[in-house]
Amino acid sequence: MRWAIKAFVGWGWAVVLGMQGAWAQMPQPPEIQAKAYLLIDVTANQVLAQSNADMAVEPASLTKLMTAYLVFDALKHKKISLDQKLPVSVRAWKMPGSRMFIDPKMEVPAEDLIKGMIVQSGNDATVALAEAVGGSVERFVELMNQQAKALGMNNTQYANPEGLTAPGHQTTARDLSVLASRLMLDFPKEKDFYAIKKYRYPGTPAANDTNRNLLLFKDPTVDGLKTGHTEAAGFCLIATAHRPLFANKERRLLAVVLGARSELARAQEAQKLLNWGYTAFDGVRLFEAGKPVVSAKVWKGKQDEVGLGSVQDIIVAVPHDAASRIKTEASYRTPVVAPLTQSQVLGELKVSLDGQPWTTVPLATLGAVDQAGWFGRMWDSLRLWIR
């Protein structure tokens, strides 16, 4: 594995983020019986397989991932608490479809409503949470659409918090993968709700107490994430698994399967994708977390250079046994002028495989750099002018 440094002069250069690939070199995925699917290596931030990933679809109860995102954010900012008892409105009580069977005589702790929404896919619990966080369902839906735009889910539009069929309520497999990945990244502790296999609120019927994600019961490496079904959407599943990569590091994959023919089929197709992803691709660590990939010269700063790298291990997914054919090239825009904040993106690491572009990884400052004193700034200004 070789790497080279190249500096781009000028400030017009833009970092290319995210999931790219030389698809001609990609291993062929298994045949998947679904309207659309997407397999993401979350650890490497790469797409491993896809079909109709940008096709507009109904999300059904996968909608509840966005509802959960906003609820978890409200918990984080202490707008609500897990033990806070929330009222159940008549609107929530009368919700059709999947329910946790709560009623207006109850005040239910937020934690139980979250479990009811996730494990039982309760539309009643979902509406109760939406009303608590947003003040009304309508205001909460506005917040859902605002958050979708903030996350870059450009092909998603929400009409309700629970996922029942409604005009204009749509998303794509790619947008769902963005939402699911950010949910796990931004709320790692709350992700554990999605691994709960059974739940029932005391005093309610036990008929709907089992998580519909069948992979939780079949694959010990699967720990989420959400199922969905309506007549229009078909059977949908977002499944995520974590398996060992190297010491103290796991590799996480995420499979989005939309429009399968049955509850069993969606689980089988998601399992097929996950197993294929782990066997057809290897996770390769290129650089350790916090270690500089390259050092950049700093102008007008109290120090002369700054390391560029990542606070996370830089890991890429490549076809099995292809690690020896990886090459990397670090680049950054120049001049690098203080002040600089920590984690400020200034460059990228281009990864190629067999001479073809494979993926790119952003490179950020590994420390802050304050401005130099007046004389130092003036001296570097003169040197830059001459340069």
C-alpha positions as CSV (number, residue, x, y, z in Angstrom):
1,M,0.0,0.0,0.0
2,R,1.5,3.3,-1.1
3,W,0.4,6.9,-0.4
4,A,1.4,10.3,-1.8
5,I,0.8,13.9,-0.9
6,K,-0.5,16.5,-3.2
7,A,-1.5,20.0,-2.3
8,F,-4.2,21.9,-4.2
9,V,-3.5,25.6,-4.5
10,G,-6.5,27.9,-4.0
11,W,-9.6,28.0,-1.9
12,G,-12.1,26.8,-4.5
13,W,-11.4,23.1,-4.0
14,A,-14.3,21.2,-2.3
15,V,-14.0,18.1,-0.3
16,V,-15.9,15.1,-1.7
17,L,-17.6,13.2,1.0
18,G,-19.4,9.9,1.3
19,M,-20.0,6.7,-0.5
20,Q,-18.4,6.3,-3.9
21,G,-17.2,3.2,-5.7
22,A,-15.7,1.8,-8.9
23,W,-18.7,-0.3,-9.5
24,A,-17.1,-2.3,-12.4
25,Q,-14.9,-3.9,-9.8
26,M,-17.6,-4.7,-7.3
27,P,-18.5,-8.3,-6.4
28,Q,-21.9,-9.1,-7.8
29,P,-24.6,-9.2,-5.0
30,P,-27.0,-12.1,-4.6
31,E,-30.4,-11.9,-6.2
32,I,-32.7,-10.0,-3.9
33,Q,-36.5,-10.3,-4.2
34,A,-37.6,-6.7,-3.3
35,K,-38.7,-3.6,-5.0
36,A,-35.6,-1.7,-3.8
37,Y,-32.6,-2.5,-1.6
38,L,-29.4,-1.0,-0.3
39,L,-26.4,-2.4,1.6
40,I,-24.2,0.0,3.5
41,D,-20.9,-0.6,5.2
42,V,-21.5,1.9,8.0
43,T,-18.0,1.6,9.4
44,A,-16.4,2.4,6.1
45,N,-19.3,4.7,4.9
46,Q,-19.6,2.9,1.6
47,V,-22.4,1.5,-0.5
48,L,-21.7,-2.2,-1.2
49,A,-24.9,-3.0,-3.2
50,Q,-28.0,-1.3,-4.4
51,S,-31.0,-1.6,-6.6
52,N,-33.6,1.2,-7.2
53,A,-32.0,3.0,-4.2
54,D,-33.4,6.4,-5.4
55,M,-36.9,5.2,-6.3
56,A,-39.7,6.9,-4.4
57,V,-41.4,4.4,-2.0
58,E,-43.8,4.5,0.9
59,P,-41.8,4.1,4.1
60,A,-44.6,2.5,6.2
61,S,-43.5,2.1,9.8
62,L,-39.9,2.9,8.9
63,T,-41.2,6.4,9.3
64,K,-40.9,5.8,13.0
65,L,-37.1,6.0,12.7
66,M,-37.5,9.8,12.1
67,T,-39.9,10.1,14.9
68,A,-37.4,8.3,17.2
69,Y,-34.6,10.6,16.0
70,L,-36.6,13.6,17.1
71,V,-37.6,12.0,20.4
72,F,-34.0,11.0,21.2
73,D,-32.9,14.6,20.3
74,A,-35.6,15.9,22.8
75,L,-34.2,13.6,25.4
76,K,-30.6,14.7,24.7
77,H,-31.6,18.4,25.1
78,K,-33.7,17.6,28.2
79,K,-37.0,18.7,26.7
80,I,-38.4,15.4,28.0
81,S,-37.1,12.7,30.3
82,L,-37.4,8.9,30.1
83,D,-39.3,8.7,33.4
84,Q,-41.6,11.6,32.5
85,K,-45.2,10.5,32.4
86,L,-46.9,11.6,29.2
87,P,-50.7,11.9,28.6
88,V,-52.5,9.8,26.0
89,S,-54.8,11.8,23.8
90,V,-58.0,10.6,22.2
91,R,-56.2,10.9,18.9
92,A,-53.4,8.6,20.0
93,W,-55.9,6.1,21.5
94,K,-57.9,5.9,18.3
95,M,-55.0,5.3,15.9
96,P,-55.5,2.4,13.6
97,G,-53.0,-0.3,12.8
98,S,-50.3,-1.6,15.1
99,R,-50.8,-0.5,18.7
100,M,-49.4,-0.9,22.2
101,F,-53.0,-0.5,23.6
102,I,-52.8,2.6,25.7
103,D,-55.8,4.8,26.4
104,P,-56.7,8.3,27.7
105,K,-57.0,7.1,31.3
106,M,-53.3,6.4,31.3
107,E,-50.2,8.5,31.8
108,V,-47.3,6.5,30.3
109,P,-43.6,7.1,31.0
110,A,-41.7,8.3,27.8
111,E,-39.4,5.2,28.0
112,D,-42.4,2.9,27.8
113,L,-43.8,4.8,24.9
114,I,-40.5,4.6,23.1
115,K,-40.5,0.8,23.6
116,G,-44.1,0.6,22.5
117,M,-43.2,2.6,19.3
118,I,-40.1,0.5,18.5
119,V,-40.8,-3.0,19.7
120,Q,-44.6,-3.1,19.1
121,S,-44.5,-0.5,16.3
122,G,-47.4,1.1,18.1
123,N,-49.1,3.9,16.2
124,D,-50.7,5.1,19.4
125,A,-47.4,5.3,21.2
126,T,-45.9,7.2,18.2
127,V,-48.6,9.8,18.2
128,A,-48.4,10.3,22.0
129,L,-44.6,10.9,21.6
130,A,-45.1,13.3,18.7
131,E,-47.6,15.3,20.6
132,A,-45.3,15.5,23.6
133,V,-42.3,16.7,21.6
134,G,-44.0,18.8,19.0
135,G,-47.0,20.1,20.9
136,S,-49.2,18.7,18.1
137,V,-48.9,16.0,15.4
138,E,-49.0,18.7,12.7
139,R,-46.1,20.7,14.3
140,F,-44.2,17.4,14.8
141,V,-44.5,16.6,11.1
142,E,-43.0,20.0,10.3
143,L,-40.1,19.1,12.5
144,M,-39.7,15.8,10.8
145,N,-39.4,17.4,7.4
146,Q,-37.0,20.0,8.7
147,Q,-34.8,17.3,10.1
148,A,-34.9,15.3,6.9
149,K,-33.6,18.3,5.0
150,A,-30.9,18.9,7.7
151,L,-29.7,15.3,7.2
152,G,-29.6,15.6,3.5
153,M,-32.6,13.3,2.9
154,N,-33.6,15.3,-0.2
155,N,-36.1,12.8,-1.6
156,T,-38.1,12.4,1.6
157,Q,-41.4,14.0,2.6
158,Y,-43.4,13.1,5.7
159,A,-47.1,13.5,6.2
160,N,-47.4,11.8,9.6
161,P,-45.2,10.4,12.4
162,E,-46.3,6.7,12.2
163,G,-46.2,5.7,8.6
164,L,-49.8,5.1,7.6
165,T,-50.4,5.6,3.9
166,A,-51.0,9.3,3.1
167,P,-50.6,11.5,0.0
168,G,-47.1,12.7,-0.5
169,H,-45.7,10.5,2.3
170,Q,-42.6,9.0,0.6
171,T,-38.9,8.4,0.8
172,T,-36.1,6.3,-0.8
173,A,-33.9,3.5,0.2
174,R,-30.9,5.8,0.1
175,D,-32.5,8.4,2.3
176,L,-33.5,5.7,4.8
177,S,-29.9,4.5,5.0
178,V,-28.8,8.1,5.8
179,L,-31.4,8.3,8.5
180,A,-30.6,4.9,10.0
181,S,-26.9,5.6,10.0
182,R,-27.2,9.0,11.6
183,L,-29.6,7.6,14.2
184,M,-27.0,5.1,15.3
185,L,-24.2,7.6,15.2
186,D,-25.9,10.5,16.9
187,F,-27.7,8.3,19.6
188,P,-25.6,5.3,20.2
189,K,-27.1,4.5,23.6
190,E,-30.7,4.8,22.5
191,K,-29.9,2.4,19.7
192,D,-30.2,-0.4,22.3
193,F,-34.0,0.1,22.2
194,Y,-34.0,-1.6,18.8
195,A,-32.5,-4.8,20.1
196,I,-35.4,-5.5,22.5
197,K,-37.1,-8.7,21.5
198,K,-40.3,-8.5,23.6
199,Y,-42.1,-5.7,25.4
200,R,-45.6,-5.1,26.8
201,Y,-46.8,-2.2,28.9
202,P,-48.4,-3.5,32.2
203,G,-52.1,-3.9,32.0
204,T,-52.2,-4.1,28.2
205,P,-52.8,-7.2,26.0
206,A,-49.9,-9.5,25.2
207,A,-50.9,-10.2,21.7
208,N,-48.6,-7.7,20.2
209,D,-45.5,-8.0,22.4
210,T,-42.9,-9.4,20.0
211,N,-40.5,-7.4,17.9
212,R,-41.3,-8.1,14.2
213,N,-37.6,-8.0,13.2
214,L,-37.2,-11.8,12.9
215,L,-33.4,-11.5,12.5
216,L,-33.1,-10.5,16.2
217,F,-34.1,-14.1,17.0
218,K,-32.0,-15.8,14.3
219,D,-28.7,-13.9,14.1
220,P,-27.0,-12.9,17.3
221,T,-25.0,-10.2,15.5
222,V,-28.2,-8.3,14.5
223,D,-29.2,-5.6,16.9
224,G,-31.9,-3.6,15.0
225,L,-33.4,-1.7,13.4
226,K,-37.0,-1.5,12.2
227,T,-39.7,-3.2,10.2
228,G,-42.6,-1.7,8.3
229,H,-45.6,-2.9,6.3
230,T,-48.6,-1.4,4.5
231,E,-50.5,-2.7,1.5
232,A,-48.9,-0.1,-0.7
233,A,-45.3,-0.4,0.8
234,G,-45.1,-4.1,1.0
235,F,-42.9,-5.7,3.7
236,C,-39.9,-3.6,4.6
237,L,-37.0,-4.0,6.9
238,I,-33.9,-2.1,7.9
239,A,-31.5,-4.5,9.5
240,T,-28.1,-3.8,11.0
241,A,-25.5,-6.1,12.3
242,H,-22.1,-5.8,14.0
243,R,-19.3,-8.4,13.6
244,P,-15.7,-8.4,14.8
245,L,-13.1,-6.6,12.5
246,F,-10.0,-6.5,14.7
247,A,-9.2,-6.2,18.4
248,N,-11.7,-3.9,20.1
249,K,-13.3,-2.9,16.8
250,E,-16.4,-4.1,15.1
251,R,-17.7,-3.7,11.6
252,R,-21.3,-2.6,11.1
253,L,-23.4,-3.2,8.0
254,L,-26.9,-1.9,7.3
255,A,-29.3,-3.5,4.9
256,V,-32.4,-1.7,3.6
257,V,-35.0,-4.0,2.0
258,L,-38.2,-2.4,0.7
259,G,-41.3,-4.1,-0.9
260,A,-40.6,-7.7,-0.1
261,R,-43.5,-10.2,-0.5
262,S,-43.8,-11.3,3.1
263,E,-42.6,-10.9,6.7
264,L,-40.4,-13.9,6.3
265,A,-39.1,-12.8,2.9
266,R,-37.9,-9.4,4.1
267,A,-35.9,-11.1,6.8
268,Q,-34.4,-13.7,4.5
269,E,-33.4,-11.0,1.9
270,A,-31.9,-8.8,4.5
271,Q,-30.0,-11.7,6.0
272,K,-28.7,-12.6,2.5
273,L,-27.4,-9.1,2.0
274,L,-25.7,-8.9,5.4
275,N,-24.0,-12.3,5.0
276,W,-22.8,-11.5,1.5
277,G,-21.5,-8.1,2.6
278,Y,-19.4,-9.6,5.4
279,T,-17.9,-12.4,3.1
280,A,-17.5,-10.6,-0.2
281,F,-15.8,-7.5,1.4
282,D,-13.0,-7.0,3.9
283,G,-12.8,-4.0,6.2
284,V,-9.3,-2.6,6.0
285,R,-7.8,-0.1,8.4
286,L,-5.6,2.4,6.5
287,F,-4.8,4.8,9.4
288,E,-5.4,4.7,13.1
289,A,-7.7,7.1,14.9
290,G,-5.9,10.4,15.8
291,K,-2.8,9.6,13.8
292,P,-1.9,12.1,11.1
293,V,-2.2,11.0,7.5
294,V,-0.2,14.0,6.4
295,S,1.1,17.2,8.1
296,A,0.2,20.5,6.5
297,K,2.2,23.7,6.7
298,V,0.4,26.4,8.7
299,W,0.7,30.2,7.9
300,K,0.1,32.9,10.5
301,G,-0.1,30.4,13.3
302,K,1.5,29.8,16.7
303,Q,2.7,26.5,15.2
304,D,4.2,25.8,11.8
305,E,2.2,22.7,10.9
306,V,-0.9,20.7,11.8
307,G,-1.7,17.0,11.4
308,L,-4.6,16.0,9.2
309,G,-6.4,12.8,9.8
310,S,-9.5,11.5,11.5
311,V,-10.8,11.0,15.1
312,Q,-12.0,7.6,13.9
313,D,-10.0,4.8,12.4
314,I,-9.9,5.3,8.7
315,I,-11.4,2.0,7.4
316,V,-12.4,1.1,3.8
317,A,-14.3,-1.9,2.5
318,V,-12.7,-3.7,-0.5
319,P,-13.4,-7.0,-2.2
320,H,-12.1,-10.0,-0.2
321,D,-8.3,-10.4,-0.4
322,A,-7.8,-7.1,-2.3
323,A,-6.2,-5.1,0.5
324,S,-2.7,-5.4,-1.0
325,R,-3.9,-3.6,-4.1
326,I,-5.0,-0.5,-2.3
327,K,-3.2,2.8,-2.9
328,T,-3.9,6.1,-1.2
329,E,-3.2,9.7,-1.9
330,A,-3.7,12.5,0.6
331,S,-4.4,16.0,-0.6
332,Y,-5.3,19.3,1.1
333,R,-6.0,22.9,0.0
334,T,-3.4,25.5,0.4
335,P,-2.5,27.9,1.9
336,V,-3.5,26.7,5.3
337,V,-4.0,29.8,7.4
338,A,-4.5,30.1,11.2
339,P,-6.7,30.2,13.2
340,L,-7.8,26.6,12.8
341,T,-10.3,24.7,14.9
342,Q,-10.0,21.1,15.8
343,S,-11.8,18.7,13.3
344,Q,-11.8,21.4,10.6
345,V,-12.0,19.6,7.3
346,L,-9.1,20.7,5.0
347,G,-8.4,17.7,2.8
348,E,-9.2,14.3,1.6
349,L,-7.7,10.8,1.3
350,K,-8.3,9.3,-2.1
351,V,-8.4,5.6,-2.2
352,S,-7.8,3.6,-5.4
353,L,-8.0,-0.1,-6.1
354,D,-6.1,-1.6,-9.0
355,G,-5.5,1.9,-10.3
356,Q,-9.2,2.9,-10.3
357,P,-10.9,5.4,-7.9
358,W,-12.6,3.5,-5.0
359,T,-13.7,6.0,-2.3
360,T,-12.7,9.2,-0.6
361,V,-12.3,10.0,3.1
362,P,-12.3,13.6,4.5
363,L,-9.2,14.7,6.4
364,A,-9.6,17.1,9.3
365,T,-7.3,18.9,11.7
366,L,-6.2,16.8,14.6
367,G,-5.7,19.9,16.8
368,A,-6.5,23.6,16.9
369,V,-4.0,26.3,15.9
370,D,-4.2,29.8,17.3
371,Q,-3.1,32.8,15.4
372,A,0.4,34.0,15.8
373,G,1.2,37.5,17.2
374,W,1.1,40.7,15.1
375,F,4.7,40.3,13.8
376,G,4.3,36.7,12.9
377,R,1.1,37.4,11.0
378,M,2.7,40.3,9.1
379,W,5.8,38.3,8.3
380,D,3.8,35.4,6.9
381,S,1.6,37.8,5.0
382,L,4.7,39.2,3.3
383,R,5.9,35.6,2.5
384,L,2.6,34.6,1.1
385,W,2.5,37.8,-1.1
386,I,6.0,37.0,-2.4
387,R,4.9,33.3,-2.9
